[in-house]
């Protein structure tokens, strides 16, 4: 993230991720967070000048009920991405290659994340 405070507001406030650890990042005393998901460490977020520079999906959460999770995140202010090359339902969820469903969203720096479900 280009701004760790903005990251905290997004990852903790909007996504509701649990902080497992915080610490320094480069010259920022409290510029790093490790978030838990699925019973263990899942995502390391830190302040960086290269934040948001990759068009690739950085991380995917595999969920049992994608509709419920999308609804919860939308109610927290998360916006889901709609790519022109895919068909999306009203929530922004698209069929996944090989079966299942997927939805993408971005953090404030434009880093892309996905939710996937087998049904």
N, C-alpha and C positions, 0 to 999 in steps of 0.2 A: 504494500500500500504506500502511496505517496504521503499519506498523513495517518499516523497510527491512531489518533483520536477519532478520525472519521472511520477507520477500520473497526475500532471498538464499538462505535455506534451501530455499524452495520452488522458485524458478526455476532455481537452480543445482544444488541437491541432488536434488530430485525430478524436475524436468523435464530436467535435464542441459543447459541452454542455455549457450552459450559467451558469456562477457562480452567485449564488444568495447571498451567504454569505461565508465569510472565517473567520477563527479564530484559537485559540490555540487547540492543541491536546496533552494531557499529558504535557511533558516538551518542546514541539516544539511550538514556538510562533505563527507561521503561518502554522500549520500542518494539517489543516482541511478545507474542502470545502463542501458546499452544492450546488448541481447542479440542475437546473430546466429542466423540460421536460413536455410537455403537459399542460403548463400554470401554473405550480406550482412546489414546491420542489419535487424532484424525487429520488435523490441519494446523500447520505452522504459518502464522501470519507475522510479517515484520515490515517495518518501514524501509522502502527502497526507491531509488530514483528510476528504476526500470519497471516499476509497477504498471500493469495494464498494457504491456508491449507485445504480448503474444496473442494471436487470434485463436489459438487452440483452447480447448476445454481443459482447465487446470485440475479439476477434481470432480468426481461424480459421487453422489450419495445414492445408494441402492435402498429403496423404500418399499414397504408392503402396500401402502395405499397412497399412490401418487396424487389422486384427486384431493384427498384430505390435506396432504402436505402443501400442495399448491395453494389451496384455499387459505390455509393458515398463514403462509408466507405473503400472499396477496393482501390479507387483512393487516399484516405488519408493515406493508408498504413496499414489498419486493415486486418488481415488474419483470414479467417473463418475456423473453425474446421470441419473435416470430421471424423465421428465416423464409425468404421468398421461395426457395426451392422445395420446401416441405409443406404438406397440408397440416394444419393445426386445428384442434377443436376450440371451443369457445374459451377455454382456460389457457390455451397456448401449448397444450400437450400434443405431441405428434407420435404416430406409430414408429417404433424402433425397427431398424433392419434386423431380421431374424426373429421378430416377435417382441411383444412388450411395448412399452411406451416411454417417452422421454420428454423432458422440458428443460429449457435452459434459462439462466438468469445471469446477471452480471453484478459485481460489486461496484462501488462508486468509482473505482479506477478503470473499469471496463474489463476486469478479469472475469472470464466466463466459467460458470459452474453448471452442472447438470444434476437432475433428479431422474432416476430410472426405476422402472418397475416391470416385473415380468408379465403383468396383466393390466 
